[in-house]
Every structure is written in C-alpha cells, then in structure tokens.
Amino acid sequence: MSDKHAPFFVGYLPVPGPLRGILLAVCVLFISGLAGFGLALGVAQDDPGDGAFRFDYGRQTVTGVVELTPYPLLRVTEGNDRIKAGHTLMLAGQGKNSVENRAIPLEGKLAKVSGVILQRGDLDMLQLRGGRNGLGPVEGAAPELVTEPLGRWKLAGEICDGKCLAGAMRPGRGLAHKACANLCLIGGVPPVFVSTQPVEGSEFLLITGPDGGPLPQGAYDYVAQFVSLEGDVERRGDLLVLRLDPETLEVLE
Amino acid sequence: MNQAEIILMGLRIWGTIGALVAAVFLTFGMDRIDEDAQDAYIFRPLLIPGILAIWPLVLWRWYLYETGREVWARRYDPPRKAHFAVGWILPIGICAIIVTGLSIRQQWPAEIAPERLSAPTEVSQ
C-alpha cells in the first residue's frame, strides 16, 4: 500500500474515524435501498386473486351425469346448498392427476362425486376423494343432457390449468406458473382458457382439442402467454367448452 | 427450434464438453499439474460439477501450468483489478435485467373483445 496512513476498514477493529460517515451512509442506503427494491418488485407483480381450496365449505357431495370432453365433467342433477342442480363441475384428482380412468366407466351415467371445491369467482373445480368414495355409480337413469353449440369464436386470453387457476396455486397463472401449469396439463387436469372479456357471460372456458380430444401438446408451448385463438364454443350446463383450432394459436405482441 | 430448445441444446453441448474435460482432467491432467493430488482420488468426483460449469477456465489454467506460463504472484491480479468494475456491474446488471423483464413482459390484452366468426349450427344431445 502506497499510503500507510490511509484509513483501512477491518471488521473486528474499531472503525477508523474518517470512514465512519461513509460507512453509515452506505449502511443506510443499502438497507433502505433493498427494502425499496423489494417493495417495488412486489408492487409490480400481478394480484394472484382470491382463488383457493374451500376447505371451509367442508366436503361437498353431489350427484350428476358424468361427461367426458375428454376431461371429466359432472352435470349436476342433485346438488346441495353450495353446488346447485344444473351446474357443471370440472373434476380433478389429488395433486396433478386426472380422474379420467375412474370417469370413463361412468360416462353418460349417474354418479355421486365427493371432494373439496376450489373456487375463483365463477370458476370452480372439484378435487375428488380417492377411489369410489370420490366417484361412484348411482342407481337410476341418467337424464338426457343438452349441449348447445355457440358457433365459432376468435378469442384473446391465456391458457391455464384449471386446478391451479381455480385456487390450488397462487399465482395460478402467468409465466411464473408456466412449468407448474404444464405439469398439471400433462397429468390430465382440465385446462381452462381465460378470455379477456366474457363470452356469452363467462370469462372461463374449458379448452379441448379440435375434435373433442385432449388439448394438443403443441398448445403447451403457449400456456401462460397471452394468445389469440379460434375455436368452436359449446355450452354444457353452465360451463362453456372451447374446441381449439391449433392452427390459429398466436402469441400476442 | 424454439427458444427453450435452443437454451436446452446449448446447455447439453456445454455439459457434454464439460464432462469430457472432467474425465480427462481428473484422470490424467490433475496428476500432471498438482503433485499434491497424486494418488489421491476420493475427492476428485466432488470436482465434477464445478468442472462442468467452468470447464473453459479449467482448460486455460491447465494450459498455463503445462506450458510453464503460470506466474503464481500474478494469479490473483485479474480478479483483484476487476473488483471495482464488477462491484458496480453486478448490482446494475441485476437491476437492469429485472427492469427489462418487467418492461417487456406481455400486457393483458383487455381491449380485445371476443368475436363470433360464425353462427351456431344445431343443438345436440
């Protein structure tokens, strides 16, 4: 060192007098700067919304007709205080799992479902209990159910997995959640399209492949981004189902 | 090939070269440049992750030792001289990355309304 009298900071020795001011200033600026930076980052994030598992509702048990879109739905025919008859419930298993294997034998038949509801505004989904306690047949003839075509639409919005969006995760959408959403979709959780504005009264649409099959894997790359797309929309009970035309998927600027 | 595939491909190439460097350096190279490491093998697998990450630096240092160009007294000059610049570049760079990410992220296209392209056909049961 050229200047042997220059003040030199050593952590375990008293702070040299000439350095006290700058050290204090750096400490104050550093701590307040970090706090301010953290606050700014937090404020810049999107509001995750109020979606959540509604354990406070208790276990929900209702009866209805099982439909496969191919994602399992229940068209409720005998509801309860919270889930009314005429409502269409999307069904999911525990974690990132589908209940498709349990639903296939019951397609078009009356069934009783039981589980915990996830709810975000008008969007809800039922996470079923395991085995026949969660989904089992019921005696009786299934009523005929109407599917109402609503024509072909061009929409803008975001493809999400319905379970996280409904409240299993917060945030349950957006780029930060993309990997989780894709894992849910790979597991067979019903995907949901969030429209920028309501379509026939609903901003949430169950989204499927073009022929009523599962969402094509090519669409997974577009999950969590803001996209425009076209497809045929139909109403099943109070749930809209969008049959995606994959050729029309575009990321918005 | 989309952006994710390009990144993955780059990581695979980097990791593959790193694995080759680790295999050669840990079996032959280390013994040639560090006599203290001779006949000591248990610790070598612990170095594999580090070599995978910074294999170009490993090759460079290996080259200096092999060619006799290594000057131990000057070894720490570059990082020491870079402290001041790096001390500024790092926080500014982190802030710039975050601000850039926030500013170029997509905005929710709330102004785009749903558009019906064709009328419904018929009700099915």
HADDOCK unambig.tbl for C-alpha pairs under 7 A between the chains (distance, minus, plus):
assign (segid A and resid 144 and name CA) (segid B and resid 125 and name CA) 6.72 0.50 0.50
assign (segid A and resid 145 and name CA) (segid B and resid 125 and name CA) 5.87 0.50 0.50
assign (segid A and resid 146 and name CA) (segid B and resid 124 and name CA) 6.18 0.50 0.50
assign (segid A and resid 146 and name CA) (segid B and resid 125 and name CA) 4.81 0.50 0.50
assign (segid A and resid 147 and name CA) (segid B and resid 123 and name CA) 6.11 0.50 0.50
assign (segid A and resid 147 and name CA) (segid B and resid 124 and name CA) 5.42 0.50 0.50
assign (segid A and resid 147 and name CA) (segid B and resid 125 and name CA) 5.90 0.50 0.50
assign (segid A and resid 148 and name CA) (segid B and resid 123 and name CA) 4.89 0.50 0.50
assign (segid A and resid 148 and name CA) (segid B and resid 124 and name CA) 6.57 0.50 0.50
assign (segid A and resid 149 and name CA) (segid B and resid 120 and name CA) 5.28 0.50 0.50
assign (segid A and resid 149 and name CA) (segid B and resid 121 and name CA) 6.47 0.50 0.50
assign (segid A and resid 149 and name CA) (segid B and resid 122 and name CA) 6.36 0.50 0.50
assign (segid A and resid 149 and name CA) (segid B and resid 123 and name CA) 6.06 0.50 0.50
assign (segid A and resid 150 and name CA) (segid B and resid 119 and name CA) 6.80 0.50 0.50
assign (segid A and resid 150 and name CA) (segid B and resid 120 and name CA) 4.63 0.50 0.50
assign (segid A and resid 151 and name CA) (segid B and resid 116 and name CA) 6.96 0.50 0.50
assign (segid A and resid 151 and name CA) (segid B and resid 118 and name CA) 5.37 0.50 0.50
assign (segid A and resid 151 and name CA) (segid B and resid 119 and name CA) 4.61 0.50 0.50
assign (segid A and resid 151 and name CA) (segid B and resid 120 and name CA) 3.72 0.50 0.50
assign (segid A and resid 151 and name CA) (segid B and resid 121 and name CA) 6.81 0.50 0.50
assign (segid A and resid 152 and name CA) (segid B and resid 116 and name CA) 5.95 0.50 0.50
assign (segid A and resid 152 and name CA) (segid B and resid 117 and name CA) 5.27 0.50 0.50
assign (segid A and resid 152 and name CA) (segid B and resid 118 and name CA) 5.09 0.50 0.50
assign (segid A and resid 152 and name CA) (segid B and resid 119 and name CA) 6.82 0.50 0.50
assign (segid A and resid 153 and name CA) (segid B and resid 114 and name CA) 6.90 0.50 0.50
assign (segid A and resid 153 and name CA) (segid B and resid 115 and name CA) 5.55 0.50 0.50
assign (segid A and resid 153 and name CA) (segid B and resid 116 and name CA) 4.34 0.50 0.50
assign (segid A and resid 153 and name CA) (segid B and resid 117 and name CA) 5.18 0.50 0.50
assign (segid A and resid 154 and name CA) (segid B and resid 114 and name CA) 5.92 0.50 0.50
assign (segid A and resid 154 and name CA) (segid B and resid 115 and name CA) 5.09 0.50 0.50
assign (segid A and resid 154 and name CA) (segid B and resid 116 and name CA) 6.31 0.50 0.50
assign (segid A and resid 154 and name CA) (segid B and resid 117 and name CA) 6.63 0.50 0.50
assign (segid A and resid 155 and name CA) (segid B and resid 114 and name CA) 4.79 0.50 0.50
assign (segid A and resid 155 and name CA) (segid B and resid 115 and name CA) 6.50 0.50 0.50
assign (segid A and resid 156 and name CA) (segid B and resid 112 and name CA) 6.40 0.50 0.50
assign (segid A and resid 156 and name CA) (segid B and resid 114 and name CA) 6.90 0.50 0.50
assign (segid A and resid 196 and name CA) (segid B and resid 109 and name CA) 6.51 0.50 0.50
assign (segid A and resid 196 and name CA) (segid B and resid 110 and name CA) 5.08 0.50 0.50
assign (segid A and resid 196 and name CA) (segid B and resid 112 and name CA) 6.66 0.50 0.50
assign (segid A and resid 196 and name CA) (segid B and resid 113 and name CA) 6.77 0.50 0.50
assign (segid A and resid 197 and name CA) (segid B and resid 110 and name CA) 6.96 0.50 0.50
assign (segid A and resid 197 and name CA) (segid B and resid 113 and name CA) 5.84 0.50 0.50
assign (segid A and resid 197 and name CA) (segid B and resid 114 and name CA) 6.55 0.50 0.50
assign (segid A and resid 199 and name CA) (segid B and resid 114 and name CA) 6.45 0.50 0.50
assign (segid A and resid 226 and name CA) (segid B and resid 106 and name CA) 6.96 0.50 0.50
assign (segid A and resid 226 and name CA) (segid B and resid 108 and name CA) 6.78 0.50 0.50
